[in-house]
Amino acid sequence: MRYAWGLVGPIARGSGSDYDVRKYFPYCGYETYDFKVPTATEGDVFARYRVRVAEMRQSVKISRQAIQRIPPSGAWACDDTRVVPPPKDKVYTEMEALIQHFLIYSQGFTVPAGDAYVPIEGRAASTACYIVSDGTNRPWRVKMRPPSFMAIQALPTIVQGGMIADVVAVIGSTDVVMGDCDR
């Protein structure tokens, strides 16, 4: 069922899938971190709960590794003034910086024509963004794929055969956020 509905994250991992974008399609250096993808096979509320708790422990493990890698000094942001606003102290004292600040926030920046699909392991599961550029400073199309949208569609199937009293626990264990569903 998890594959037919496109379910990912703790819902799928609570049903035996080990899919995690950070492992299957590593980004931002995740391939260099030591962490496990927690799974369970029961596919019920308690399995999803256990997976979430184990994921929090793995997040702490990743965070500790990341903290150890922070250099004591050095650059921490991009220096390209075409895409990064100038420092605030310069915006208040230099006309060129003020103009650059205004241009970045009012017009954005131009990207090459093309498209990109980028999934990340988000709050509740794999969240993805598809963006199409026509070569101007405004996207031609942006489409978000939030995990809540898939989970809410599967709820009638997930609760089927269960007790009415369990519906609240099932909804809670799928971590559906209604504001996420209308993207």
Secondary structure, 3 states (H helix, E strand, C coil): CCCCCCCCCHHHHCCCCCCCHHHHCCCCCHHHCCCCCCCCCCCCHHHHHHHHHHHHHHHHHHHHHHHHHCCCCCCCCCCCCCCCCCCHHHHHHCHHHHHHHHHHHHHCCCCCCEEEEEEEECCCCEEEEEEEECCCCCEEEEEEECHHHHHHHHHHHHHCCCCHHHHHHHHHHHCCCHHHHCC
